[in-house]
Amino acid sequence: MRLGRTFELLRTCANKFAFELLRNSVRYNCAAPKRTRQRMSSIPYDFGTGRSDPATFPTEGLKTAAAQVIEREGDHLSDYPGKLGHPGFRQAMAAREAGREGVAVDPDHLVITNGSMQAVTLTAEALTEPGDAVLLEAYSYPGTLSAYRSLKLDLVGIPLDEGGMRLDAVEDALTRLQAAGRTAKFIYAISTYQNPTGFVMPKQRRLQLIQLARRFGVPVIEDNCYGDVHYEGPVEPAMYALDDGADQIYLCSLSKILAPGFRLGYIYARPPMLDRILARRHDAGGNSFAAAVVAEFYRNGIAGHAAVTTPPLRRKRDLTCQRLEETAADLCVWSKPVGGLFIWVRLPDDVDRAKLAELAQSRGLSYLPGAAFHYQGADVPYLRLAFGHLTEAQINEGVPILARCIREARTSNEAIGFDSLFRLQDKEQSQ
Ligand SMILES: Cc1ncc(COP(=O)(O)O)c(C=O)c1O
């Protein structure tokens, strides 16, 4: 048998890791289904939504896992999951984390949530009262902004550079708050493949951020939603792996590696912080069935599945950048992310942004405008392109359409006059 021979060859080469990858991807059929049941967006060129590639959704592998779980776990599923949630899922995710970070991760300090969005909300509810100040990147995930706004938090935007949140600005903000007799209740950082910019905070800066947060007695919430969507270069460590104190809170998700429809995310926090967070949970726990199926699917780790999902995303990242280069190099500057699902594009200042939105919509193209990510909702000359769930043909056609819309929405013919992703205003300390 061909497969048998392949396994033998891998075994004799003692390439254990490659063997595991292949075995897992066969066992749970991580490969993309032959007939792709891709749910097409009603928008022909939907660069708006941050989703992974539907063509790599592992239908067969999940069917097998679901059948096994129903057969085996009836007793478990007919009970309430409890505040931490399905033990098998927590073990699988602890193994995921330990594998990436190279530190021990206790499954009993891991809480299953309804997507990482519930984790964002729950941690903020546990740590704040209305009016409290929290620090976050000046451009951040709209879901987080919306949750924090509805909790009536005082958002302090921290300017970014390619290394993420700028620490001089963090220190200034914490000092200013302290001088006013206030303490920030936490620092929220999307430090890896940041949404929307794609930036990554290097290890050295993470260590400094931990020191700074400790000096001011402020917990850090690190949202690592895109953690395993990695294309190239070093994988920077999560902050909980650099600091084993209770003030490190870590959020992660299955939405970007598997599918958002499972609504599976988790919080990793050590006691006493863990108890503080759990005390705010009143929903009788997360979906045990979804958790059990995913635990079964990832029984032998996530590497086999990630090896299937990442290459098409990397190709789409490359194609989007290439088409921008071919059609918009004289117009815009953009980020080239080493992971995650987004490209952050700076527009010429003279683009009429309302007209751009109208033109794009009339030509079947969507994107998210910079204002959606700005911590104060300011109308800034940026947009975010999400490339994960589009087909390569859609990217090929869509980017030039966007470039034409930008050109037509300009109010002058002047040269753009910038070669950096950063505006002067964005370099200044936010108030
Ligand atoms: C930074 C960040 N956090 C959290 C989420 C929420 O993801 P989910 O609730 O699907 O896990 C997203 C989704 O795009 C995100 O970008």
The ligand as an ORCA input file, in Angstrom:
! r2SCAN-3c Opt
* xyz 0 1
  C      -7.899     40.373     18.159
  C      -9.170     39.598     18.172
  N      -9.664     39.161     19.336
  C     -10.798     38.462     19.401
  C     -11.511     38.169     18.255
  C     -12.791     37.401     18.406
  O     -12.678     36.146     17.839
  P     -13.584     34.901     18.271
  O     -14.584     35.373     19.262
  O     -14.209     34.424     17.023
  O     -12.625     33.929     18.857
  C     -11.041     38.599     17.022
  C     -11.801     38.312     15.789
  O     -11.533     38.767     14.711
  C      -9.834     39.338     16.966
  O      -9.339     39.784     15.835
*
